[in-house]
Amino acid sequence: MLTNGQLIFGILFAIAFAIILIYTYRKDLKLHKKFYKGSIWILIAFIAFILMILAVKYLFT
């Protein structure tokens, strides 16, 4: 079980980490649009591949 101090630290750390991530992402948004253009298709292909593996697993078991 966590103590109150550990719980408070964990919550504050998670909030601060999320704020820093959001700030950094917004700061680099121009670079993301320039260098990662079209990367959504790679994500879609990866998800489709995982779904295909799951479908084959459930079809043959």
C-alpha distance matrix in Angstrom:
0.0 3.8 6.7 9.7 11.6 9.7 9.7 13.3 14.3 13.2 15.1 18.0 18.2 18.5 21.1 23.0 23.0 24.4 27.0 28.2 28.5 30.5 32.7 33.4 34.3 36.6 38.2 39.1 40.1 43.8 43.1 40.9 43.7 46.3 44.7 42.5 45.1 45.2 41.9 40.8 43.1 41.3 38.0 39.9 41.4 38.1 36.6 39.8 39.7 36.2 37.3 40.5 38.6 36.5 39.7 41.4 38.6 38.6 42.4 43.0 40.3
3.8 0.0 3.8 6.6 8.0 6.0 6.2 9.7 10.6 9.9 12.0 14.6 14.9 15.6 18.1 19.8 20.1 21.7 24.0 25.1 25.8 27.9 29.7 30.6 31.7 34.0 35.4 36.4 37.6 41.3 40.7 38.7 41.6 44.1 42.7 40.7 43.4 43.7 40.5 39.6 42.2 40.4 37.2 39.2 41.0 37.7 36.3 39.8 39.8 36.4 37.7 40.9 39.2 37.3 40.6 42.4 39.8 40.0 43.8 44.5 42.0
6.7 3.8 0.0 3.8 5.4 5.3 6.2 8.7 9.9 10.6 12.4 14.3 15.3 16.6 18.6 20.0 20.9 22.7 24.5 25.7 26.9 28.8 30.4 31.5 32.9 34.9 36.1 37.5 38.8 42.5 42.1 40.3 43.3 45.8 44.5 42.7 45.4 46.0 42.9 42.0 44.8 43.1 39.9 42.1 44.0 40.8 39.4 42.9 43.1 39.8 41.0 44.4 42.8 40.8 44.1 46.0 43.5 43.7 47.4 48.2 45.8
9.7 6.6 3.8 0.0 3.8 5.5 5.1 6.1 8.5 9.9 10.6 12.2 14.0 15.4 16.6 18.2 19.8 21.3 22.7 24.2 25.7 27.2 28.6 30.2 31.7 33.2 34.6 36.3 37.5 41.1 41.0 39.4 42.2 44.8 43.9 42.2 44.7 45.5 42.5 41.6 44.5 43.1 39.9 42.0 44.1 41.2 39.7 43.3 43.7 40.6 41.7 45.1 43.8 41.9 45.0 47.2 44.8 44.9 48.6 49.6 47.4
11.6 8.0 5.4 3.8 0.0 3.8 5.4 5.2 6.1 8.5 10.0 10.6 12.0 14.2 15.5 16.3 17.9 20.0 21.1 22.2 24.0 25.8 26.8 28.2 30.0 31.7 32.6 34.4 35.9 39.4 39.2 37.8 40.8 43.2 42.2 40.8 43.5 44.5 41.6 41.0 44.0 42.4 39.4 41.8 43.9 40.9 39.7 43.4 43.7 40.7 42.1 45.5 44.2 42.5 45.8 47.9 45.6 45.9 49.6 50.6 48.5
9.7 6.0 5.3 5.5 3.8 0.0 3.8 5.5 5.1 6.0 8.6 9.9 10.3 12.1 14.2 15.1 16.0 18.2 19.9 20.7 22.1 24.2 25.5 26.5 28.2 30.2 31.2 32.6 34.1 37.7 37.2 35.6 38.7 41.0 39.8 38.2 41.0 41.9 38.8 38.2 41.1 39.4 36.3 38.8 40.7 37.6 36.5 40.2 40.3 37.3 38.8 42.1 40.7 39.1 42.4 44.4 42.1 42.6 46.3 47.1 45.0
9.7 6.2 6.2 5.1 5.4 3.8 0.0 3.8 5.4 5.1 6.2 8.6 9.8 10.7 12.4 14.2 15.2 16.7 18.5 20.0 21.1 22.8 24.4 25.8 27.0 28.9 30.3 31.8 32.9 36.6 36.4 34.6 37.4 40.0 39.0 37.2 39.8 40.4 37.4 36.5 39.5 38.0 34.8 37.0 39.1 36.2 34.8 38.4 38.9 35.8 37.0 40.5 39.2 37.4 40.6 42.8 40.6 40.8 44.5 45.6 43.6
13.3 9.7 8.7 6.1 5.2 5.5 3.8 0.0 3.8 5.5 5.2 6.1 8.4 10.0 10.7 12.2 14.0 15.5 16.6 18.3 19.9 21.3 22.6 24.2 25.8 27.2 28.5 30.4 31.6 35.2 35.3 33.8 36.5 39.2 38.4 36.8 39.4 40.3 37.6 36.8 39.9 38.7 35.5 37.8 40.2 37.4 36.1 39.8 40.4 37.6 38.8 42.3 41.3 39.7 42.8 45.1 43.1 43.3 46.9 48.2 46.3
14.3 10.6 9.9 8.5 6.1 5.1 5.4 3.8 0.0 3.8 5.5 5.2 5.9 8.5 9.9 10.4 11.8 14.1 15.3 16.2 18.0 19.9 20.9 22.1 24.0 25.7 26.6 28.3 29.9 33.4 33.1 31.8 34.8 37.2 36.2 34.9 37.6 38.8 35.9 35.4 38.6 37.1 34.2 36.7 38.9 36.0 35.1 38.8 39.3 36.5 38.1 41.5 40.4 39.0 42.3 44.4 42.5 43.0 46.6 47.7 46.0
13.2 9.9 10.6 9.9 8.5 6.0 5.1 5.5 3.8 0.0 3.8 5.5 5.1 6.1 8.6 9.9 10.4 12.2 14.3 15.3 16.3 18.3 19.9 20.9 22.3 24.3 25.6 26.9 28.2 31.8 31.5 29.8 32.7 35.2 34.1 32.5 35.2 36.0 33.0 32.4 35.5 33.9 30.9 33.4 35.5 32.6 31.5 35.2 35.7 32.8 34.4 37.8 36.6 35.2 38.5 40.6 38.7 39.2 42.8 43.9 42.2
15.1 12.0 12.4 10.6 10.0 8.6 6.2 5.2 5.5 3.8 0.0 3.8 5.4 5.2 6.3 8.6 9.9 10.7 12.4 14.3 15.4 16.7 18.5 20.1 21.2 22.8 24.4 26.0 27.0 30.7 30.7 29.0 31.7 34.4 33.6 31.9 34.4 35.2 32.5 31.6 34.8 33.6 30.5 32.7 35.2 32.5 31.2 34.9 35.7 33.0 34.2 37.7 37.0 35.4 38.5 40.9 39.1 39.4 42.9 44.4 42.8
18.0 14.6 14.3 12.2 10.6 9.9 8.6 6.1 5.2 5.5 3.8 0.0 3.8 5.5 5.1 6.1 8.4 9.9 10.6 12.2 14.2 15.4 16.5 18.2 19.9 21.3 22.4 24.4 25.7 29.3 29.4 28.1 30.8 33.4 32.8 31.5 34.0 35.3 32.7 32.1 35.5 34.4 31.5 34.0 36.4 33.9 32.9 36.6 37.5 35.0 36.4 39.9 39.2 37.9 41.0 43.4 41.8 42.3 45.7 47.1 45.7
18.2 14.9 15.3 14.0 12.0 10.3 9.8 8.4 5.9 5.1 5.4 3.8 0.0 3.8 5.5 5.1 5.9 8.5 9.9 10.5 12.1 14.2 15.3 16.3 18.1 20.0 20.9 22.5 24.0 27.5 27.2 25.9 28.9 31.3 30.4 29.1 31.9 33.2 30.4 30.1 33.4 32.0 29.2 31.9 34.2 31.5 30.8 34.6 35.2 32.8 34.5 37.8 37.0 36.0 39.2 41.3 39.8 40.6 44.0 45.2 43.9
18.5 15.6 16.6 15.4 14.2 12.1 10.7 10.0 8.5 6.1 5.2 5.5 3.8 0.0 3.8 5.5 5.1 6.1 8.6 9.9 10.5 12.3 14.2 15.3 16.4 18.4 19.9 21.2 22.2 25.9 25.7 24.0 26.8 29.4 28.5 26.9 29.5 30.5 27.7 27.1 30.3 29.1 26.1 28.7 31.0 28.5 27.5 31.3 32.0 29.6 31.1 34.6 33.9 32.8 35.9 38.2 36.7 37.4 40.7 42.1 40.9
21.1 18.1 18.6 16.6 15.5 14.2 12.4 10.7 9.9 8.6 6.3 5.1 5.5 3.8 0.0 3.8 5.5 5.2 6.2 8.7 10.0 10.7 12.3 14.3 15.4 16.7 18.4 20.2 21.1 24.8 25.1 23.6 26.1 28.9 28.5 27.0 29.3 30.6 28.2 27.4 30.9 30.1 27.2 29.6 32.2 30.0 29.0 32.7 33.8 31.6 32.8 36.4 36.1 34.9 37.8 40.3 39.1 39.6 42.8 44.5 43.4
23.0 19.8 20.0 18.2 16.3 15.1 14.2 12.2 10.4 9.9 8.6 6.1 5.1 5.5 3.8 0.0 3.8 5.5 5.1 6.2 8.6 10.0 10.5 12.2 14.2 15.5 16.4 18.5 19.9 23.4 23.5 22.5 25.3 27.7 27.3 26.3 28.8 30.5 28.1 27.9 31.4 30.4 27.9 30.6 33.1 30.9 30.3 34.0 35.0 33.0 34.6 37.9 37.6 36.8 39.7 42.1 41.0 41.7 44.9 46.4 45.5
23.0 20.1 20.9 19.8 17.9 16.0 15.2 14.0 11.8 10.4 9.9 8.4 5.9 5.1 5.5 3.8 0.0 3.8 5.5 5.2 6.2 8.7 9.9 10.6 12.2 14.3 15.3 16.6 18.1 21.7 21.3 20.0 23.0 25.4 24.6 23.4 26.1 27.6 25.0 24.9 28.3 27.1 24.6 27.5 29.8 27.5 27.1 30.8 31.6 29.6 31.4 34.7 34.2 33.6 36.7 38.9 37.8 38.8 41.9 43.3 42.5
24.4 21.7 22.7 21.3 20.0 18.2 16.7 15.5 14.1 12.2 10.7 9.9 8.5 6.1 5.2 5.5 3.8 0.0 3.8 5.5 5.1 6.2 8.6 9.9 10.5 12.3 14.1 15.5 16.2 20.0 20.1 18.4 21.0 23.8 23.3 21.8 24.2 25.5 23.1 22.6 26.1 25.3 22.6 25.2 27.9 25.8 25.1 28.8 29.9 28.1 29.6 32.9 32.9 32.1 34.9 37.4 36.5 37.2 40.3 42.0 41.3
27.0 24.0 24.5 22.7 21.1 19.9 18.5 16.6 15.3 14.3 12.4 10.6 9.9 8.6 6.2 5.1 5.5 3.8 0.0 3.8 5.5 5.2 6.1 8.6 9.9 10.7 12.2 14.4 15.3 18.9 19.5 18.4 20.8 23.5 23.5 22.5 24.7 26.5 24.5 24.2 27.9 27.3 24.9 27.5 30.2 28.5 27.9 31.5 32.8 31.2 32.7 36.0 36.1 35.5 38.2 40.7 40.0 40.7 43.6 45.4 44.9
28.2 25.1 25.7 24.2 22.2 20.7 20.0 18.3 16.2 15.3 14.3 12.2 10.5 9.9 8.7 6.2 5.2 5.5 3.8 0.0 3.8 5.5 5.1 6.1 8.5 10.0 10.4 12.3 14.1 17.4 17.5 16.7 19.6 21.8 21.5 20.9 23.5 25.6 23.5 23.8 27.4 26.5 24.4 27.4 29.8 28.0 27.9 31.6 32.5 31.1 32.9 36.1 36.0 35.7 38.6 40.8 40.2 41.2 44.1 45.7 45.3
28.5 25.8 26.9 25.7 24.0 22.1 21.1 19.9 18.0 16.3 15.4 14.2 12.1 10.5 10.0 8.6 6.2 5.1 5.5 3.8 0.0 3.8 5.5 5.2 6.1 8.6 9.8 10.7 12.0 15.6 15.3 14.0 16.9 19.3 18.7 17.7 20.3 22.1 19.9 20.0 23.6 22.7 20.6 23.6 26.0 24.2 24.2 27.8 28.8 27.5 29.3 32.4 32.4 32.3 35.0 37.2 36.7 37.9 40.6 42.3 42.0
30.5 27.9 28.8 27.2 25.8 24.2 22.8 21.3 19.9 18.3 16.7 15.4 14.2 12.3 10.7 10.0 8.7 6.2 5.2 5.5 3.8 0.0 3.8 5.5 5.2 6.2 8.5 10.0 10.4 14.1 14.8 13.4 15.7 18.5 18.7 17.5 19.6 21.5 19.7 19.5 23.3 23.0 20.8 23.4 26.2 24.9 24.6 28.0 29.5 28.4 29.8 32.9 33.4 33.1 35.6 38.1 37.8 38.7 41.3 43.2 43.1
32.7 29.7 30.4 28.6 26.8 25.5 24.4 22.6 20.9 19.9 18.5 16.5 15.3 14.2 12.3 10.5 9.9 8.6 6.1 5.1 5.5 3.8 0.0 3.8 5.5 5.3 6.1 8.8 10.0 13.2 14.1 13.7 16.0 18.4 18.8 18.5 20.6 23.0 21.5 21.8 25.6 25.3 23.5 26.2 28.9 27.7 27.7 31.1 32.5 31.6 33.2 36.2 36.6 36.5 39.0 41.4 41.2 42.2 44.8 46.6 46.6
33.4 30.6 31.5 30.2 28.2 26.5 25.8 24.2 22.1 20.9 20.1 18.2 16.3 15.3 14.3 12.2 10.6 9.9 8.6 6.1 5.2 5.5 3.8 0.0 3.8 5.5 5.0 6.3 8.6 11.6 11.5 11.2 14.2 16.0 16.0 15.9 18.4 21.0 19.3 20.2 23.8 23.1 21.7 24.8 27.1 25.8 26.3 29.7 30.7 30.0 31.9 34.7 35.0 35.3 37.9 40.0 39.9 41.2 43.7 45.3 45.4
34.3 31.7 32.9 31.7 30.0 28.2 27.0 25.8 24.0 22.3 21.2 19.9 18.1 16.4 15.4 14.2 12.2 10.5 9.9 8.5 6.1 5.2 5.5 3.8 0.0 3.8 5.4 5.3 5.9 9.5 9.7 8.5 11.2 13.6 13.7 13.0 15.2 17.6 16.1 16.7 20.3 20.0 18.5 21.4 23.9 22.9 23.3 26.5 27.8 27.3 29.0 31.8 32.4 32.7 35.0 37.2 37.3 38.6 40.9 42.7 43.0
36.6 34.0 34.9 33.2 31.7 30.2 28.9 27.2 25.7 24.3 22.8 21.3 20.0 18.4 16.7 15.5 14.3 12.3 10.7 10.0 8.6 6.2 5.3 5.5 3.8 0.0 3.8 5.5 5.1 8.4 10.0 9.5 11.1 13.7 14.8 14.5 16.0 18.7 17.9 18.2 21.9 22.2 20.8 23.3 26.1 25.5 25.7 28.7 30.4 30.0 31.4 34.2 35.1 35.3 37.5 39.8 40.1 41.2 43.4 45.4 45.8
38.2 35.4 36.1 34.6 32.6 31.2 30.3 28.5 26.6 25.6 24.4 22.4 20.9 19.9 18.4 16.4 15.3 14.1 12.2 10.4 9.8 8.5 6.1 5.0 5.4 3.8 0.0 3.8 5.7 7.8 8.9 9.8 11.8 13.4 14.5 15.1 16.9 20.0 19.3 20.3 23.8 23.8 22.9 25.7 28.1 27.4 28.1 31.1 32.4 32.2 34.0 36.6 37.3 37.8 40.0 42.2 42.5 43.7 46.0 47.8 48.2
39.1 36.4 37.5 36.3 34.4 32.6 31.8 30.4 28.3 26.9 26.0 24.4 22.5 21.2 20.2 18.5 16.6 15.5 14.4 12.3 10.7 10.0 8.8 6.3 5.3 5.5 3.8 0.0 3.8 5.6 5.4 6.3 8.8 10.1 10.7 11.5 13.6 16.8 16.0 17.5 20.8 20.6 20.1 23.0 25.2 24.6 25.6 28.5 29.7 29.8 31.7 34.0 34.8 35.5 37.8 39.7 40.2 41.6 43.7 45.4 46.0
40.1 37.6 38.8 37.5 35.9 34.1 32.9 31.6 29.9 28.2 27.0 25.7 24.0 22.2 21.1 19.9 18.1 16.2 15.3 14.1 12.0 10.4 10.0 8.6 5.9 5.1 5.7 3.8 0.0 3.8 5.5 5.0 6.3 8.7 10.1 10.2 11.5 14.5 14.2 15.2 18.7 19.1 18.5 21.0 23.4 23.3 24.0 26.7 28.3 28.5 30.1 32.5 33.6 34.3 36.2 38.3 39.0 40.3 42.2 44.2 44.9
43.8 41.3 42.5 41.1 39.4 37.7 36.6 35.2 33.4 31.8 30.7 29.3 27.5 25.9 24.8 23.4 21.7 20.0 18.9 17.4 15.6 14.1 13.2 11.6 9.5 8.4 7.8 5.6 3.8 0.0 3.8 5.4 5.3 6.3 8.8 10.0 10.7 14.3 14.7 16.2 19.3 19.9 20.0 22.3 24.5 24.8 25.9 28.3 29.8 30.5 32.0 34.1 35.4 36.4 38.1 40.1 41.0 42.4 44.1 46.0 47.1
43.1 40.7 42.1 41.0 39.2 37.2 36.4 35.3 33.1 31.5 30.7 29.4 27.2 25.7 25.1 23.5 21.3 20.1 19.5 17.5 15.3 14.8 14.1 11.5 9.7 10.0 8.9 5.4 5.5 3.8 0.0 3.8 5.4 5.0 6.0 7.9 9.7 13.3 13.2 15.5 18.2 18.2 18.7 21.4 23.1 23.1 24.7 27.1 28.2 28.9 30.9 32.7 33.7 35.0 36.9 38.6 39.5 41.2 42.9 44.5 45.6
40.9 38.7 40.3 39.4 37.8 35.6 34.6 33.8 31.8 29.8 29.0 28.1 25.9 24.0 23.6 22.5 20.0 18.4 18.4 16.7 14.0 13.4 13.7 11.2 8.5 9.5 9.8 6.3 5.0 5.4 3.8 0.0 3.8 5.4 5.5 5.4 7.4 10.6 10.0 11.9 15.0 15.0 15.1 17.8 19.7 19.7 21.0 23.5 24.7 25.4 27.2 29.2 30.3 31.4 33.3 35.1 36.0 37.5 39.3 41.0 42.0
43.7 41.6 43.3 42.2 40.8 38.7 37.4 36.5 34.8 32.7 31.7 30.8 28.9 26.8 26.1 25.3 23.0 21.0 20.8 19.6 16.9 15.7 16.0 14.2 11.2 11.1 11.8 8.8 6.3 5.3 5.4 3.8 0.0 3.8 5.9 5.7 5.6 9.0 9.8 11.3 14.1 15.0 15.5 17.5 19.6 20.3 21.5 23.5 25.1 26.1 27.6 29.4 30.9 32.1 33.6 35.5 36.7 38.1 39.6 41.5 42.8
46.3 44.1 45.8 44.8 43.2 41.0 40.0 39.2 37.2 35.2 34.4 33.4 31.3 29.4 28.9 27.7 25.4 23.8 23.5 21.8 19.3 18.5 18.4 16.0 13.6 13.7 13.4 10.1 8.7 6.3 5.0 5.4 3.8 0.0 3.8 6.0 5.9 9.7 10.8 13.3 15.4 16.0 17.2 19.4 20.8 21.6 23.4 25.2 26.4 27.7 29.5 30.9 32.3 33.9 35.4 37.0 38.3 40.0 41.3 43.0 44.5
44.7 42.7 44.5 43.9 42.2 39.8 39.0 38.4 36.2 34.1 33.6 32.8 30.4 28.5 28.5 27.3 24.6 23.3 23.5 21.5 18.7 18.7 18.8 16.0 13.7 14.8 14.5 10.7 10.1 8.8 6.0 5.5 5.9 3.8 0.0 3.8 5.7 9.0 9.1 12.2 14.1 13.8 15.3 17.9 18.8 19.3 21.4 23.4 24.1 25.4 27.5 28.8 29.9 31.7 33.3 34.7 35.9 37.9 39.2 40.7 42.1
42.5 40.7 42.7 42.2 40.8 38.2 37.2 36.8 34.9 32.5 31.9 31.5 29.1 26.9 27.0 26.3 23.4 21.8 22.5 20.9 17.7 17.5 18.5 15.9 13.0 14.5 15.1 11.5 10.2 10.0 7.9 5.4 5.7 6.0 3.8 0.0 3.8 6.2 5.5 8.5 10.6 10.4 11.6 14.2 15.4 15.8 17.8 19.8 20.7 21.9 23.9 25.3 26.5 28.1 29.8 31.3 32.5 34.3 35.6 37.3 38.6
45.1 43.4 45.4 44.7 43.5 41.0 39.8 39.4 37.6 35.2 34.4 34.0 31.9 29.5 29.3 28.8 26.1 24.2 24.7 23.5 20.3 19.6 20.6 18.4 15.2 16.0 16.9 13.6 11.5 10.7 9.7 7.4 5.6 5.9 5.7 3.8 0.0 3.8 5.6 7.9 9.6 10.6 12.1 13.8 15.2 16.5 18.2 19.6 21.0 22.6 24.1 25.4 27.1 28.7 29.9 31.5 33.1 34.7 35.7 37.6 39.2
45.2 43.7 46.0 45.5 44.5 41.9 40.4 40.3 38.8 36.0 35.2 35.3 33.2 30.5 30.6 30.5 27.6 25.5 26.5 25.6 22.1 21.5 23.0 21.0 17.6 18.7 20.0 16.8 14.5 14.3 13.3 10.6 9.0 9.7 9.0 6.2 3.8 0.0 3.8 5.4 6.0 7.7 9.6 10.6 11.8 13.6 15.3 16.3 17.8 19.8 21.0 22.1 24.0 25.7 26.6 28.2 30.0 31.5 32.4 34.3 36.1
41.9 40.5 42.9 42.5 41.6 38.8 37.4 37.6 35.9 33.0 32.5 32.7 30.4 27.7 28.2 28.1 25.0 23.1 24.5 23.5 19.9 19.7 21.5 19.3 16.1 17.9 19.3 16.0 14.2 14.7 13.2 10.0 9.8 10.8 9.1 5.5 5.6 3.8 0.0 3.8 5.3 5.3 6.7 8.9 10.0 10.9 12.8 14.4 15.6 17.1 18.8 20.1 21.6 23.2 24.6 26.1 27.6 29.3 30.4 32.2 33.7
40.8 39.6 42.0 41.6 41.0 38.2 36.5 36.8 35.4 32.4 31.6 32.1 30.1 27.1 27.4 27.9 24.9 22.6 24.2 23.8 20.0 19.5 21.8 20.2 16.7 18.2 20.3 17.5 15.2 16.2 15.5 11.9 11.3 13.3 12.2 8.5 7.9 5.4 3.8 0.0 3.8 5.4 5.1 6.2 8.6 9.9 10.7 12.3 14.2 15.5 16.5 18.2 20.1 21.3 22.4 24.4 25.9 27.2 28.4 30.5 31.9
43.1 42.2 44.8 44.5 44.0 41.1 39.5 39.9 38.6 35.5 34.8 35.5 33.4 30.3 30.9 31.4 28.3 26.1 27.9 27.4 23.6 23.3 25.6 23.8 20.3 21.9 23.8 20.8 18.7 19.3 18.2 15.0 14.1 15.4 14.1 10.6 9.6 6.0 5.3 3.8 0.0 3.8 5.3 5.0 6.1 8.5 9.8 10.3 12.1 14.2 15.2 16.1 18.3 19.9 20.6 22.3 24.2 25.6 26.4 28.4 30.3
41.3 40.4 43.1 43.1 42.4 39.4 38.0 38.7 37.1 33.9 33.6 34.4 32.0 29.1 30.1 30.4 27.1 25.3 27.3 26.5 22.7 23.0 25.3 23.1 20.0 22.2 23.8 20.6 19.1 19.9 18.2 15.0 15.0 16.0 13.8 10.4 10.6 7.7 5.3 5.4 3.8 0.0 3.8 5.4 5.1 6.1 8.6 9.8 10.4 12.4 14.2 15.1 16.6 18.5 19.8 21.0 22.6 24.5 25.5 27.1 28.8
38.0 37.2 39.9 39.9 39.4 36.3 34.8 35.5 34.2 30.9 30.5 31.5 29.2 26.1 27.2 27.9 24.6 22.6 24.9 24.4 20.6 20.8 23.5 21.7 18.5 20.8 22.9 20.1 18.5 20.0 18.7 15.1 15.5 17.2 15.3 11.6 12.1 9.6 6.7 5.1 5.3 3.8 0.0 3.8 5.4 5.1 6.2 8.5 9.8 10.7 12.3 14.1 15.5 16.7 18.3 20.1 21.3 22.8 24.2 26.1 27.4
39.9 39.2 42.1 42.0 41.8 38.8 37.0 37.8 36.7 33.4 32.7 34.0 31.9 28.7 29.6 30.6 27.5 25.2 27.5 27.4 23.6 23.4 26.2 24.8 21.4 23.3 25.7 23.0 21.0 22.3 21.4 17.8 17.5 19.4 17.9 14.2 13.8 10.6 8.9 6.2 5.0 5.4 3.8 0.0 3.8 5.5 5.2 6.1 8.6 10.0 10.5 12.1 14.3 15.4 16.2 18.3 19.9 21.1 22.2 24.4 25.9
41.4 41.0 44.0 44.1 43.9 40.7 39.1 40.2 38.9 35.5 35.2 36.4 34.2 31.0 32.2 33.1 29.8 27.9 30.2 29.8 26.0 26.2 28.9 27.1 23.9 26.1 28.1 25.2 23.4 24.5 23.1 19.7 19.6 20.8 18.8 15.4 15.2 11.8 10.0 8.6 6.1 5.1 5.4 3.8 0.0 3.8 5.5 5.0 6.1 8.7 9.8 10.3 12.3 14.2 15.0 16.4 18.3 20.0 20.7 22.5 24.4
38.1 37.7 40.8 41.2 40.9 37.6 36.2 37.4 36.0 32.6 32.5 33.9 31.5 28.5 30.0 30.9 27.5 25.8 28.5 28.0 24.2 24.9 27.7 25.8 22.9 25.5 27.4 24.6 23.3 24.8 23.1 19.7 20.3 21.6 19.3 15.8 16.5 13.6 10.9 9.9 8.5 6.1 5.1 5.5 3.8 0.0 3.8 5.4 5.1 6.3 8.7 9.8 10.7 12.5 14.2 15.5 16.7 18.7 20.0 21.5 22.9
36.6 36.3 39.4 39.7 39.7 36.5 34.8 36.1 35.1 31.5 31.2 32.9 30.8 27.5 29.0 30.3 27.1 25.1 27.9 27.9 24.2 24.6 27.7 26.3 23.3 25.7 28.1 25.6 24.0 25.9 24.7 21.0 21.5 23.4 21.4 17.8 18.2 15.3 12.8 10.7 9.8 8.6 6.2 5.2 5.5 3.8 0.0 3.8 5.4 5.1 6.2 8.5 9.9 10.6 12.2 14.3 15.4 16.7 18.2 20.2 21.4
39.8 39.8 42.9 43.3 43.4 40.2 38.4 39.8 38.8 35.2 34.9 36.6 34.6 31.3 32.7 34.0 30.8 28.8 31.5 31.6 27.8 28.0 31.1 29.7 26.5 28.7 31.1 28.5 26.7 28.3 27.1 23.5 23.5 25.2 23.4 19.8 19.6 16.3 14.4 12.3 10.3 9.8 8.5 6.1 5.0 5.4 3.8 0.0 3.8 5.5 5.0 6.0 8.6 9.8 10.3 12.2 14.1 15.3 16.2 18.3 20.0
39.7 39.8 43.1 43.7 43.7 40.3 38.9 40.4 39.3 35.7 35.7 37.5 35.2 32.0 33.8 35.0 31.6 29.9 32.8 32.5 28.8 29.5 32.5 30.7 27.8 30.4 32.4 29.7 28.3 29.8 28.2 24.7 25.1 26.4 24.1 20.7 21.0 17.8 15.6 14.2 12.1 10.4 9.8 8.6 6.1 5.1 5.4 3.8 0.0 3.8 5.4 5.0 6.3 8.7 9.8 10.6 12.3 14.4 15.2 16.7 18.5
36.2 36.4 39.8 40.6 40.7 37.3 35.8 37.6 36.5 32.8 33.0 35.0 32.8 29.6 31.6 33.0 29.6 28.1 31.2 31.1 27.5 28.4 31.6 30.0 27.3 30.0 32.2 29.8 28.5 30.5 28.9 25.4 26.1 27.7 25.4 21.9 22.6 19.8 17.1 15.5 14.2 12.4 10.7 10.0 8.7 6.3 5.1 5.5 3.8 0.0 3.8 5.4 5.1 6.3 8.6 10.0 10.6 12.5 14.3 15.7 16.7
37.3 37.7 41.0 41.7 42.1 38.8 37.0 38.8 38.1 34.4 34.2 36.4 34.5 31.1 32.8 34.6 31.4 29.6 32.7 32.9 29.3 29.8 33.2 31.9 29.0 31.4 34.0 31.7 30.1 32.0 30.9 27.2 27.6 29.5 27.5 23.9 24.1 21.0 18.8 16.5 15.2 14.2 12.3 10.5 9.8 8.7 6.2 5.0 5.4 3.8 0.0 3.8 5.4 5.1 6.1 8.7 9.8 10.6 12.1 14.4 15.5
40.5 40.9 44.4 45.1 45.5 42.1 40.5 42.3 41.5 37.8 37.7 39.9 37.8 34.6 36.4 37.9 34.7 32.9 36.0 36.1 32.4 32.9 36.2 34.7 31.8 34.2 36.6 34.0 32.5 34.1 32.7 29.2 29.4 30.9 28.8 25.3 25.4 22.1 20.1 18.2 16.1 15.1 14.1 12.1 10.3 9.8 8.5 6.0 5.0 5.4 3.8 0.0 3.8 5.4 5.0 6.2 8.5 10.0 10.4 12.3 14.3
38.6 39.2 42.8 43.8 44.2 40.7 39.2 41.3 40.4 36.6 37.0 39.2 37.0 33.9 36.1 37.6 34.2 32.9 36.1 36.0 32.4 33.4 36.6 35.0 32.4 35.1 37.3 34.8 33.6 35.4 33.7 30.3 30.9 32.3 29.9 26.5 27.1 24.0 21.6 20.1 18.3 16.6 15.5 14.3 12.3 10.7 9.9 8.6 6.3 5.1 5.4 3.8 0.0 3.8 5.5 5.2 6.2 8.8 9.9 10.8 12.3
36.5 37.3 40.8 41.9 42.5 39.1 37.4 39.7 39.0 35.2 35.4 37.9 36.0 32.8 34.9 36.8 33.6 32.1 35.5 35.7 32.3 33.1 36.5 35.3 32.7 35.3 37.8 35.5 34.3 36.4 35.0 31.4 32.1 33.9 31.7 28.1 28.7 25.7 23.2 21.3 19.9 18.5 16.7 15.4 14.2 12.5 10.6 9.8 8.7 6.3 5.1 5.4 3.8 0.0 3.8 5.5 5.0 6.3 8.5 10.1 10.7
39.7 40.6 44.1 45.0 45.8 42.4 40.6 42.8 42.3 38.5 38.5 41.0 39.2 35.9 37.8 39.7 36.7 34.9 38.2 38.6 35.0 35.6 39.0 37.9 35.0 37.5 40.0 37.8 36.2 38.1 36.9 33.3 33.6 35.4 33.3 29.8 29.9 26.6 24.6 22.4 20.6 19.8 18.3 16.2 15.0 14.2 12.2 10.3 9.8 8.6 6.1 5.0 5.5 3.8 0.0 3.8 5.4 5.3 6.0 8.7 10.2
41.4 42.4 46.0 47.2 47.9 44.4 42.8 45.1 44.4 40.6 40.9 43.4 41.3 38.2 40.3 42.1 38.9 37.4 40.7 40.8 37.2 38.1 41.4 40.0 37.2 39.8 42.2 39.7 38.3 40.1 38.6 35.1 35.5 37.0 34.7 31.3 31.5 28.2 26.1 24.4 22.3 21.0 20.1 18.3 16.4 15.5 14.3 12.2 10.6 10.0 8.7 6.2 5.2 5.5 3.8 0.0 3.8 5.5 5.1 6.1 8.5
38.6 39.8 43.5 44.8 45.6 42.1 40.6 43.1 42.5 38.7 39.1 41.8 39.8 36.7 39.1 41.0 37.8 36.5 40.0 40.2 36.7 37.8 41.2 39.9 37.3 40.1 42.5 40.2 39.0 41.0 39.5 36.0 36.7 38.3 35.9 32.5 33.1 30.0 27.6 25.9 24.2 22.6 21.3 19.9 18.3 16.7 15.4 14.1 12.3 10.6 9.8 8.5 6.2 5.0 5.4 3.8 0.0 3.8 5.6 5.6 6.2
38.6 40.0 43.7 44.9 45.9 42.6 40.8 43.3 43.0 39.2 39.4 42.3 40.6 37.4 39.6 41.7 38.8 37.2 40.7 41.2 37.9 38.7 42.2 41.2 38.6 41.2 43.7 41.6 40.3 42.4 41.2 37.5 38.1 40.0 37.9 34.3 34.7 31.5 29.3 27.2 25.6 24.5 22.8 21.1 20.0 18.7 16.7 15.3 14.4 12.5 10.6 10.0 8.8 6.3 5.3 5.5 3.8 0.0 3.8 5.6 5.4
42.4 43.8 47.4 48.6 49.6 46.3 44.5 46.9 46.6 42.8 42.9 45.7 44.0 40.7 42.8 44.9 41.9 40.3 43.6 44.1 40.6 41.3 44.8 43.7 40.9 43.4 46.0 43.7 42.2 44.1 42.9 39.3 39.6 41.3 39.2 35.6 35.7 32.4 30.4 28.4 26.4 25.5 24.2 22.2 20.7 20.0 18.2 16.2 15.2 14.3 12.1 10.4 9.9 8.5 6.0 5.1 5.6 3.8 0.0 3.8 5.8
43.0 44.5 48.2 49.6 50.6 47.1 45.6 48.2 47.7 43.9 44.4 47.1 45.2 42.1 44.5 46.4 43.3 42.0 45.4 45.7 42.3 43.2 46.6 45.3 42.7 45.4 47.8 45.4 44.2 46.0 44.5 41.0 41.5 43.0 40.7 37.3 37.6 34.3 32.2 30.5 28.4 27.1 26.1 24.4 22.5 21.5 20.2 18.3 16.7 15.7 14.4 12.3 10.8 10.1 8.7 6.1 5.6 5.6 3.8 0.0 3.8
40.3 42.0 45.8 47.4 48.5 45.0 43.6 46.3 46.0 42.2 42.8 45.7 43.9 40.9 43.4 45.5 42.5 41.3 44.9 45.3 42.0 43.1 46.6 45.4 43.0 45.8 48.2 46.0 44.9 47.1 45.6 42.0 42.8 44.5 42.1 38.6 39.2 36.1 33.7 31.9 30.3 28.8 27.4 25.9 24.4 22.9 21.4 20.0 18.5 16.7 15.5 14.3 12.3 10.7 10.2 8.5 6.2 5.4 5.8 3.8 0.0
